[in-house]
């Protein structure tokens, strides 16, 4: 995925998050003008509170200051994944099979880059989803962004 943080950024963050007992859902690096936004999603079995985000932010900031894996200025954001949880890994796509998802691809398929449907999980290295008019299977590397679609 194009917004996913490189390993040199994600690894020190993963260590800091694990040390606090949280699950690292994923890390995004997004260019925003003259700086970047480093968005970190964390979770826990009982859910995530504002205090959890503050604690993780403080720990991650310290690690990033020491490791210095990010060139230039950045803004660190730490949050829960929310109801529209982002999906980053093959394990995420399998865990949420059966859920409604929205995918944005790195390149168009049949003239479209965005698709919404029911996630079927991983088939080999491909993300599979059921659309209204059939099925879509795309390599995980071609998924730019994926999020659950909350159903109310």
N, C-alpha and C positions, 0 to 999 in steps of 0.2 A: 504494500500500500504506500502511496506516495507521501502521505502525511505522517506515517509512522516514523518515530525517532530512530536514528541509526544506533547500532549496538553500543558504540562508545558512549552514547548518552543514556541509553536504556539500562545498561548493566549496573552502573553505580546507583541509579535510582531504584532498580529492583532490589539491590542489597539493602538499601536504606529502608525501603518499604517492608521487606521481609523481616528485618530486625525489629520492627514495631509490631509484627504479627498480622499485617494486612496482606491481602492479595493484590498484586499489581495487575490490573486489568489491561492497561496499555499506556503508552506514552506517544503523544503527537508533538511534532515540531512544525509550527506554522509561521511563515514569514508575515510580518505585519509592519510594513514600512521600513524604518531603519533598525528595527529590532525583531526578534522572534518571540513567539509565545510557545512555551513548553507546557503542554497540558498533560497532567498526570491523573489517571483514573485509578482509584483504589476501592477495594470492597472488603467486606468481612461478613461472616455468617449472620451476625446480628444487625448488619447494615452499617452505614457510615454516618457519623455526626459531624457537625461543624468543628467540634473539638478534635476529632480524629484528623480532619483535613488540616487543621492548624498544626497539630503535632507532626504530621507527615511533612508538611511544607517546611517547617523549621529544620527537620532532620535532612530532608532532600537538599535544601539550600546549603547547609553546611557541607554535605558531600560534594555538591557541584562546585562550591567555592574551592575545595581542596583538589578535586580531580580536574576541574576546569576543562570539560569536554566540549563546551559550546563556545564558538567564536563570536565575539561581539556581545552586545547587550541582549538580554532576554527578560521576559516576564514569566514567572513561574505561577501556574494555576494548578491547584490540587482539588479534585472533587470526586464525588461518588459517580458511578456510571449513569445513574438516573434511570428513568423508565425507558428512555430511548437509547439504551445501552449500546455503546460502540462495540463492534466485534473486530478483533485483531488477528486471532490465531486460528489454525485448523481446529484446535480443541474447542474454541468458542463456537465455531460454526457447527460442530457436532453437538455440543451441549445444548444449543438453542434450536435444534432441528424441530420443526413443527410450529415455530413462531413466525409471525409476519415480519419481514425485513425489507429494508430499502437499501439497494446497492448502487454505488456510482462506480463506473468502470474507468480505467485509464484511457481506453479508446472505445469508439462506438461499435456496437453490434447491431446490425439491421437498422442503422441510422440513429440509434439511441445509446446514451451513456447511463441513463438511470432506469432502474427496474425495481418494481415492488411486487413481492409475492411471498409464498410460504417457503421457508428454508427447509430443504431436504437433508442438509448436512454435507459432508465431504464425500466425494467419490474419487478415490485416488488423490490427486493433487488439485482437483477441481471443486469449486463451490457449486452445489446444485440447488436450484430453487424452482418451485412450481409457479408458473405464471397463469393468468387467465387463458392465454392462448397456447399453452404448451409448457415445456421445460427449458430452463437456461442452465448450462454448465459452463463455467469459466474458470481458468486457472486462478488460484488464490493470488498470484502475483499481479493479475490484471484488475483486482478489486482495489480501487482507490480509497473507498470509504464504505463501511457497512454499519447500519444501525438497526436495532429492533424498532418496530413500529408499535407503540402502545395501543391496545384496543380497550376502549372504555365501555 
